[in-house]
Amino acid sequence: VQCLDLAAYLRFAYLLRAPFFRSRLDFDAAVLTMHDGLQETRTMYHVSSLSGGIVLSPYEDPKEDFVYVVTLGGTIDKDYPKLTSGYAFEFGDQSAAERILKAHPNLGISYKIKSICKKDSLEITSDDRRDLVSYIITTIKYRPIYLELLRIVVTHGTDTMIETAMYIKNSLSEEDRARVVIAFTGATKPERFVDSDASFNVGCAVAATSCCKPGSVVICMNGNVIPAEQCARVEATGRFVKRAIY
């Protein structure tokens, strides 16, 4: 077995032995790429330096599960107008998903919020959807090594949620889809309303990303988790339902 990037390894070792690093030094994790002549493997180690020596020990990930939350506006993010003369709801500085997750300090996950746009879903364009695809692909490509499967929640307006979900599903390669679970959700009333379904729906979406199979793109609304390709919206009630398959 040989180290593929021996030069990088030696530079790393040299830095650890430099005078500035003579005292004990710990790294959360380091990746060693190995090749046995047939396939490449990446192994994680905890790295420590003591008295100029380098010690590698098996890495045990201390991190909680991680969820990427991507926001695109919609009713869920509508906020009260800032101006006293204002009468229409507008998008605030903080997303509804962020407020919801911050309100639950005992979550078993860490999360990151990313805003793609702040629009009513009928105003979302192909460019906005391409930006969402680009963000997902980039996140997959540069994901931390300990995240074998990415969990992504997308908050979105309800009118074109299914359309965007199908766009994402069809735009990702099979290889990329296999590394991610994506759950779309939103709300029928702004999260600021006491009787909003926002908190319930976001919680449902976060949970869905932990149990849906890799490659899933689902709609999480009205207490149901529905594959995007099987989801429809009932005009009379506004509910998201699973289409009958004959």
C-alpha positions as CSV (number, residue, x, y, z in Angstrom):
1,V,0.0,0.0,0.0
2,Q,1.4,3.4,-1.0
3,C,0.4,7.0,-0.3
4,L,-0.9,8.6,-3.5
5,D,0.1,12.1,-2.5
6,L,3.5,11.5,-0.8
7,A,4.7,15.1,-1.4
8,A,1.6,16.5,0.3
9,Y,2.1,14.1,3.2
10,L,5.7,15.1,3.6
11,R,4.8,18.8,3.6
12,F,2.2,18.1,6.2
13,A,4.7,16.2,8.3
14,Y,7.3,19.0,7.9
15,L,4.8,21.6,9.1
16,L,4.0,19.5,12.2
17,R,7.7,19.3,13.1
18,A,8.4,23.0,12.5
19,P,9.5,24.9,15.7
20,F,6.2,26.7,15.9
21,F,4.4,23.4,16.3
22,R,6.7,21.8,18.9
23,S,4.0,21.8,21.5
24,R,1.2,19.3,21.4
25,L,-1.0,19.8,18.4
26,D,-4.4,18.2,17.6
27,F,-6.4,18.0,14.4
28,D,-10.0,16.9,14.5
29,A,-9.5,14.8,11.4
30,A,-7.1,14.2,8.5
31,V,-7.7,12.2,5.4
32,L,-5.1,9.7,4.1
33,T,-5.7,8.6,0.5
34,M,-4.4,5.1,-0.2
35,H,-4.2,2.9,-3.2
36,D,-3.8,-0.9,-3.2
37,G,-3.4,-1.2,-6.9
38,L,-7.0,-1.8,-7.5
39,Q,-9.0,0.9,-5.9
40,E,-8.6,4.2,-4.0
41,T,-9.8,4.5,-0.4
42,R,-9.9,7.5,1.9
43,T,-9.5,6.9,5.6
44,M,-9.9,9.4,8.4
45,Y,-7.6,9.6,11.3
46,H,-7.3,11.8,14.4
47,V,-3.8,13.4,14.2
48,S,-1.7,14.6,17.1
49,S,1.8,15.8,17.4
50,L,3.8,15.3,20.5
51,S,7.6,16.0,20.9
52,G,8.0,16.3,17.2
53,G,6.3,12.9,16.5
54,I,3.1,12.3,14.5
55,V,0.5,10.0,16.0
56,L,-2.5,8.7,13.9
57,S,-5.4,7.2,15.7
58,P,-8.8,5.9,14.3
59,Y,-11.2,8.8,13.8
60,E,-14.5,8.7,15.5
61,D,-16.8,11.4,14.3
62,P,-18.1,13.5,17.2
63,K,-20.4,15.6,15.0
64,E,-24.1,15.5,15.0
65,D,-26.1,14.8,11.9
66,F,-26.1,17.8,9.6
67,V,-28.9,19.3,7.5
68,Y,-28.5,22.0,4.8
69,V,-31.5,24.3,4.7
70,V,-32.1,26.2,1.5
71,T,-34.7,29.0,1.3
72,L,-36.4,30.4,-1.8
73,G,-39.1,32.6,-0.1
74,G,-42.8,31.7,-0.4
75,T,-45.6,32.3,2.1
76,I,-43.6,30.5,4.9
77,D,-41.0,33.4,4.9
78,K,-43.5,36.3,4.7
79,D,-43.0,38.8,7.5
80,Y,-44.9,41.7,8.9
81,P,-44.2,45.0,7.0
82,K,-41.4,47.1,8.5
83,L,-43.0,50.5,7.7
84,T,-45.9,51.7,9.8
85,S,-47.6,52.7,6.5
86,G,-47.0,49.3,5.0
87,Y,-49.9,47.0,4.4
88,A,-48.5,44.1,2.5
89,F,-46.4,41.3,3.9
90,E,-42.7,41.2,2.9
91,F,-39.7,39.0,3.2
92,G,-37.6,39.6,6.3
93,D,-33.9,39.3,7.0
94,Q,-34.2,36.0,8.7
95,S,-35.9,32.9,7.2
96,A,-38.7,31.1,8.9
97,A,-36.7,27.9,8.9
98,E,-33.9,29.6,10.9
99,R,-36.3,30.9,13.5
100,I,-38.0,27.5,13.8
101,L,-34.7,25.6,14.2
102,K,-33.3,28.2,16.7
103,A,-36.4,27.8,18.8
104,H,-35.5,24.2,19.5
105,P,-32.2,24.1,21.3
106,N,-32.3,20.3,21.9
107,L,-32.2,19.4,18.2
108,G,-30.0,16.3,17.4
109,I,-28.7,18.0,14.3
110,S,-26.5,20.9,13.2
111,Y,-27.6,23.0,10.3
112,K,-26.6,25.6,7.7
113,I,-29.0,28.1,6.1
114,K,-28.6,29.2,2.5
115,S,-30.8,31.7,0.8
116,I,-31.2,31.3,-3.0
117,C,-33.9,34.0,-3.4
118,K,-36.8,35.6,-1.7
119,K,-39.8,35.3,-4.0
120,D,-43.3,34.2,-4.3
121,S,-43.2,30.8,-6.0
122,L,-45.1,32.1,-9.1
123,E,-42.2,34.5,-9.6
124,I,-39.4,31.9,-9.4
125,T,-37.6,31.6,-12.7
126,S,-35.5,29.0,-14.4
127,D,-32.4,31.0,-13.3
128,D,-33.4,30.6,-9.7
129,R,-33.9,26.9,-10.2
130,R,-30.5,26.6,-11.9
131,D,-29.0,28.5,-8.9
132,L,-30.5,25.9,-6.6
133,V,-29.2,23.0,-8.7
134,S,-25.7,24.6,-8.8
135,Y,-25.7,25.0,-5.0
136,I,-26.8,21.4,-4.4
137,I,-24.1,20.1,-6.8
138,T,-21.4,22.3,-5.3
139,T,-22.5,21.2,-1.8
140,I,-22.3,17.5,-2.8
141,K,-18.9,18.0,-4.4
142,Y,-17.3,19.8,-1.4
143,R,-19.2,18.0,1.4
144,P,-17.2,17.1,4.5
145,I,-15.8,13.6,4.2
146,Y,-17.8,12.4,7.2
147,L,-21.1,13.2,5.4
148,E,-21.7,10.2,3.2
149,L,-25.3,11.2,2.5
150,L,-26.4,14.9,2.4
151,R,-29.6,15.9,4.0
152,I,-31.2,19.0,2.3
153,V,-34.4,20.8,3.2
154,V,-35.7,23.3,0.7
155,T,-38.4,25.8,1.8
156,H,-40.4,27.1,-1.1
157,G,-43.8,28.7,-2.0
158,T,-46.6,26.1,-2.4
159,D,-47.8,27.1,-5.9
160,T,-44.8,25.8,-7.8
161,M,-43.1,23.6,-5.2
162,I,-43.8,20.4,-7.2
163,E,-42.5,22.0,-10.4
164,T,-39.2,23.0,-8.7
165,A,-38.8,19.7,-7.0
166,M,-39.1,17.8,-10.3
167,Y,-36.7,20.3,-12.0
168,I,-34.1,19.5,-9.3
169,K,-34.7,15.7,-9.6
170,N,-34.3,15.8,-13.3
171,S,-31.3,18.1,-13.3
172,L,-29.1,16.0,-11.0
173,S,-27.1,13.1,-12.3
174,E,-27.8,9.6,-10.9
175,E,-24.4,9.8,-9.2
176,D,-25.2,13.1,-7.4
177,R,-28.8,12.0,-6.5
178,A,-27.4,8.8,-4.8
179,R,-25.5,11.1,-2.4
180,V,-28.4,13.2,-1.2
181,V,-32.0,13.3,0.1
182,I,-33.9,16.4,-0.6
183,A,-37.2,17.4,1.1
184,F,-39.3,20.3,-0.1
185,T,-41.7,22.1,2.3
186,G,-43.5,25.3,2.8
187,A,-46.5,26.7,4.6
188,T,-50.1,27.8,3.8
189,K,-49.7,30.7,6.3
190,P,-46.6,32.8,7.2
191,E,-44.5,31.3,10.0
192,R,-45.2,34.5,12.0
193,F,-48.9,33.5,12.3
194,V,-49.7,31.7,15.5
195,D,-51.8,29.1,13.6
196,S,-49.2,28.6,10.8
197,D,-48.3,25.1,9.7
198,A,-44.7,26.2,9.1
199,S,-43.1,24.7,12.2
200,F,-44.9,21.4,11.7
201,N,-43.9,21.2,8.0
202,V,-40.2,22.1,8.6
203,G,-40.0,19.5,11.3
204,C,-41.5,16.9,9.0
205,A,-39.1,17.8,6.3
206,V,-36.0,17.6,8.5
207,A,-37.1,14.2,9.8
208,A,-37.9,12.9,6.3
209,T,-34.3,13.6,5.2
210,S,-33.1,11.2,7.9
211,C,-35.2,8.2,6.8
212,C,-35.9,8.5,3.1
213,K,-33.7,6.4,0.8
214,P,-30.7,8.0,-1.0
215,G,-31.8,9.7,-4.2
216,S,-35.2,10.7,-2.8
217,V,-36.7,14.1,-3.7
218,V,-39.9,14.4,-1.7
219,I,-42.6,16.9,-0.8
220,C,-43.4,17.3,2.9
221,M,-46.7,18.9,3.4
222,N,-50.0,18.3,5.2
223,G,-48.4,15.6,7.4
224,N,-47.3,13.5,4.4
225,V,-44.0,12.7,2.7
226,I,-44.6,12.2,-1.0
227,P,-42.1,11.5,-3.8
228,A,-42.1,14.5,-6.0
229,E,-42.9,12.5,-9.1
230,Q,-46.0,11.1,-7.4
231,C,-47.2,14.4,-5.8
232,A,-50.2,16.5,-6.9
233,R,-52.0,19.4,-5.4
234,V,-55.8,19.5,-5.0
235,E,-57.1,22.8,-6.3
236,A,-60.2,22.9,-4.1
237,T,-58.3,22.4,-0.8
238,G,-54.7,23.3,-1.6
239,R,-53.6,20.0,-0.1
240,F,-50.7,18.0,-1.4
241,V,-51.6,14.4,-2.1
242,K,-50.2,11.3,-3.6
243,R,-51.5,10.7,-7.2
244,A,-53.3,7.5,-7.8
245,I,-51.2,5.2,-10.0
246,Y,-53.1,2.9,-12.4
